[in-house]
Amino acid sequence: MKLVAEISLYPLNEEYIEPIKDFIARLNQYDALEVNTGMTSTTVEGDYQLVMDVVSKEMKISYEQMGQAIFVCKFINGDRMGEK
């Protein structure tokens, strides 16, 4: 099953740009995922389990590095995209 996750990251500190860039850079290291970054969110597409594993792992790393932050995530079944 394919999964699409849309993620927005809001670090709760004054230095917020670098943690966001770092999170996106880490997501882009996974060749099996399609990562697209917009102005306010990043979409991650790929195998369901891989997307969930990567998002979980990279969120944990972000929390360990920056402390408090808000992640807003939306998930949709990518297999059914385009269906009416």
N, CA and C of each residue as an Amber inpcrd file, in Angstrom:
protein
   252
   0.8350000  -1.1750000   0.0000000   0.0000000   0.0000000   0.0000000
   0.8800000   1.2390000   0.0000000   0.4760000   2.2220000  -0.7840000
   1.1900000   3.4900000  -0.8420000   0.5510000   4.4750000   0.1210000
   1.3840000   5.2880000   0.7780000   0.9100000   6.2930000   1.7230000
   1.4900000   7.6460000   1.3500000   0.6690000   8.6800000   1.4930000
   1.1330000  10.0530000   1.3200000   0.9440000  10.7670000   2.6510000
   2.0110000  11.3550000   3.1580000   1.9630000  12.1180000   4.4020000
   2.3250000  13.5640000   4.0910000   1.5040000  14.4810000   4.5950000
   1.8080000  15.9110000   4.4920000   2.1920000  16.3870000   5.8870000
   3.3950000  16.9530000   5.9990000   3.9470000  17.2880000   7.3150000
   4.3390000  18.7640000   7.3680000   3.9340000  19.4210000   8.4430000
   4.3950000  20.7760000   8.7490000   5.0830000  20.7210000  10.1060000
   6.2120000  21.3900000  10.2120000   6.9930000  21.4100000  11.4500000
   7.0750000  22.8360000  11.9780000   6.7660000  22.9910000  13.2520000
   6.8210000  24.2890000  13.9160000   7.6840000  24.1840000  15.1740000
   8.9960000  24.4190000  15.0570000   9.8520000  24.4090000  16.2450000
   9.4480000  25.5460000  17.1830000   9.4160000  25.2650000  18.4730000
   9.0040000  26.2680000  19.4550000  10.2110000  26.9620000  20.0670000
  10.9910000  27.5950000  19.1970000  12.1140000  28.4110000  19.6470000
  12.4100000  29.4600000  18.5850000  13.2470000  30.4170000  18.9170000
  13.5380000  31.5200000  18.0040000  14.3300000  31.0720000  16.7820000
  15.1350000  30.0530000  16.9320000  15.9470000  29.5340000  15.8260000
  15.1820000  28.3840000  15.1640000  14.2480000  28.7060000  14.3000000
  13.3680000  27.6760000  13.7550000  13.6850000  27.2610000  12.3210000
  14.3890000  28.0680000  11.5650000  14.6440000  27.7520000  10.1580000
  15.5500000  26.5230000  10.0040000  16.6710000  26.5070000  10.7070000
  17.6220000  25.3950000  10.5540000  17.0350000  24.0370000  10.9460000
  16.2920000  23.9180000  12.0510000  15.6910000  22.6110000  12.3600000
  14.7260000  22.1200000  11.2700000  14.0060000  23.0410000  10.6490000
  13.1020000  22.6620000   9.5600000  13.9050000  22.1740000   8.3680000
  14.9250000  22.9240000   7.9970000  15.7840000  22.5230000   6.8690000
  16.4450000  21.1660000   7.1340000  16.8850000  20.9560000   8.3650000
  17.5340000  19.6930000   8.7310000  16.5530000  18.5220000   8.6150000
  15.3410000  18.6980000   9.1090000  14.3140000  17.6510000   9.0210000
  14.0500000  17.2920000   7.5560000  13.8800000  18.2910000   6.7120000
  13.6230000  18.0500000   5.2840000  14.8170000  17.3680000   4.6310000
  16.0170000  17.7970000   4.9490000  17.2230000  17.1770000   4.3850000
  17.3070000  15.7010000   4.7590000  16.9640000  15.3800000   6.0060000
  17.0020000  13.9750000   6.4270000  15.9550000  13.1540000   5.6700000
  14.7740000  13.7190000   5.4570000  13.7520000  13.0000000   4.6770000
  14.2330000  12.7270000   3.2580000  14.9480000  13.6640000   2.6890000
  15.4280000  13.5240000   1.3140000  16.5250000  12.4810000   1.1570000
  17.0570000  11.9500000   2.2340000  18.1000000  10.9290000   2.1470000
  17.5500000   9.5470000   1.8070000  16.2480000   9.3660000   1.8570000
  15.6350000   8.0660000   1.6030000  15.2220000   7.9720000   0.1340000
  16.0200000   7.2310000  -0.6410000  15.7830000   7.1220000  -2.0810000
  14.4400000   6.4920000  -2.4270000  13.9110000   5.6530000  -1.5610000
  12.6520000   4.9570000  -1.8480000  11.4270000   5.8400000  -1.6070000
  11.6400000   7.0530000  -1.1110000  10.5290000   7.9620000  -0.8520000
  10.5680000   9.1270000  -1.8300000   9.3920000   9.6180000  -2.1830000
   9.2910000  10.8420000  -2.9630000   8.9650000  11.9670000  -1.9920000
   9.8370000  12.9560000  -1.9290000   9.6860000  14.0590000  -0.9910000
   9.5570000  15.3540000  -1.7800000   8.4750000  16.0960000  -1.5200000
   8.2310000  17.3750000  -2.1880000   7.9610000  18.4300000  -1.1290000
   8.7340000  19.5120000  -1.1850000   8.6200000  20.5610000  -0.1830000
   7.9720000  21.7990000  -0.7850000   6.9490000  22.2970000  -0.0870000
   6.2720000  23.5270000  -0.4710000   6.5820000  24.6230000   0.5230000
   5.7910000  25.6870000   0.4740000   6.0190000  26.8380000   1.3560000
   5.7120000  26.5300000   2.8240000   4.7070000  25.6930000   3.0840000
   4.2930000  25.4660000   4.4690000   4.2960000  24.0110000   4.8910000
   4.5600000  23.1090000   3.9480000   4.5460000  21.6890000   4.3000000
   5.4060000  20.8930000   3.3300000   5.6750000  19.6640000   3.7330000
   6.4210000  18.7130000   2.9080000   5.5910000  17.4540000   2.7810000
   5.4870000  16.9260000   1.5570000   4.7950000  15.6550000   1.3630000
   5.8310000  14.5560000   1.1970000   5.5130000  13.4190000   1.7910000
   6.3620000  12.2370000   1.7260000   5.4940000  11.1070000   1.1810000
   5.9090000  10.5090000   0.0660000   5.1380000   9.4420000  -0.5650000
   5.9900000   8.1950000  -0.6870000   5.3570000   7.0440000  -0.4610000
   6.0640000   5.7900000  -0.6060000   5.2860000   4.6560000   0.0210000
   5.9630000   3.5360000   0.1740000   5.3670000   2.3700000   0.8190000
   4.8860000   2.7530000   2.2160000   3.6900000   2.2950000   2.5690000
   3.0580000   2.6610000   3.8380000   4.0020000   2.4880000   5.0220000
   4.5450000   1.3000000   5.1860000   5.3670000   1.0310000   6.3670000
   6.6400000   1.8620000   6.3760000   7.2440000   2.0520000   5.2060000
   8.4630000   2.8560000   5.1370000   8.1760000   4.3060000   5.5160000
   7.0960000   4.8740000   4.9840000   6.7480000   6.2640000   5.3280000
   6.5450000   6.3970000   6.8340000   5.7780000   5.4900000   7.4220000
   5.5160000   5.5620000   8.8600000   6.8010000   5.4040000   9.6720000
   7.6650000   4.4690000   9.2720000   8.9250000   4.2500000   9.9900000
   9.8330000   5.4730000   9.9040000   9.9600000   6.0370000   8.7000000
  10.8410000   7.1880000   8.4940000  10.3170000   8.4070000   9.2400000
   9.0350000   8.6860000   9.1240000   8.4650000   9.8440000   9.8070000
   8.6590000   9.7060000  11.3210000   8.3940000   8.5450000  11.8540000
   8.5720000   8.3110000  13.2910000  10.0250000   8.5210000  13.7080000
  10.9370000   7.9210000  12.9710000  12.3620000   8.0240000  13.2910000
  12.8450000   9.4690000  13.2280000  12.4930000  10.1740000  12.1620000
  12.9900000  11.5290000  11.9760000  12.3210000  12.5290000  12.9200000
  11.0640000  12.2900000  13.2900000  10.4300000  13.1330000  14.3060000
  11.1610000  12.9940000  15.6360000  11.4880000  11.7740000  16.0030000
  12.2000000  11.5360000  17.2690000  13.5440000  12.2590000  17.2810000
  14.2760000  12.1610000  16.1800000  15.5690000  12.8480000  16.0870000
  15.3720000  14.3530000  16.2380000  14.3500000  14.8940000  15.5960000
  14.0750000  16.3320000  15.7020000  13.7830000  16.7300000  17.1390000
  12.9410000  15.9580000  17.8260000  12.6470000  16.2590000  19.2240000
  13.9050000  16.2030000  20.0850000  14.7660000  15.2290000  19.8370000
  15.9990000  15.1090000  20.6110000  16.9260000  16.2970000  20.3740000
  16.9330000  16.8010000  19.1420000  17.8300000  17.9050000  18.7960000
  17.3180000  19.2670000  19.2350000  16.0070000  19.5080000  19.1280000
  15.5090000  20.8670000  19.3520000  14.5800000  21.0070000  20.5450000
  14.1930000  19.9220000  21.1580000  13.2720000  20.0300000  22.2880000
  11.8400000  20.1350000  21.8060000  11.1610000  21.1880000  22.2390000
   9.7530000  21.3380000  21.9160000   9.5300000  21.7470000  20.4590000
   8.5480000  21.1020000  19.8410000   8.1530000  21.4250000  18.4730000
   6.7730000  20.8260000  18.2320000   6.1000000  21.3820000  17.2640000
   4.7960000  20.8550000  16.8580000   4.9340000  20.2810000  15.4510000
   4.4840000  19.0520000  15.2810000   4.3690000  18.4410000  13.9640000
   2.8860000  18.3240000  13.6460000   2.4880000  18.8250000  12.5010000
   1.1180000  18.6510000  12.0170000   1.2060000  17.7210000  10.8220000
   0.5490000  16.5600000  10.9100000   0.6410000  15.5440000   9.8620000
  -0.7480000  15.1400000   9.3790000  -0.8540000  14.9850000   8.0670000
  -2.0720000  14.4490000   7.4530000  -1.6480000  13.2600000   6.6010000
  -2.4520000  12.2050000   6.6280000  -2.1310000  10.9870000   5.8990000
  -3.2890000  10.6140000   4.9790000  -2.9420000  10.1320000   3.7860000
  -3.9590000   9.6440000   2.8570000  -3.4290000   8.3990000   2.1580000
  -4.3440000   7.4830000   1.9110000  -4.0090000   6.2530000   1.1880000
  -3.6600000   6.6250000  -0.2490000  -2.4070000   6.4970000  -0.5990000
  -1.9340000   6.8520000  -1.9310000  -2.4190000   5.9300000  -3.0200000
  -2.8150000   4.7040000  -2.6670000  -3.3230000   3.7620000  -3.6690000
  -4.6260000   4.2420000  -4.2700000  -5.3870000   5.0400000  -3.5360000
  -6.7260000   5.4280000  -3.9520000  -6.7730000   6.8510000  -4.4940000
  -5.6440000   7.4780000  -4.6110000  -5.6290000   8.8580000  -5.1120000
  -6.0850000   8.8710000  -6.5640000  -6.8670000   9.8350000  -6.9010000
  -7.3860000   9.9350000  -8.2540000  -8.7180000   9.2590000  -8.4520000
  -9.1630000   8.4680000  -7.4630000 -10.4730000   7.8160000  -7.5600000
 -11.5600000   8.7960000  -7.1710000 -12.7190000   8.6230000  -7.7350000
 -13.8660000   9.4770000  -7.3720000 -14.7240000   8.7990000  -6.3790000
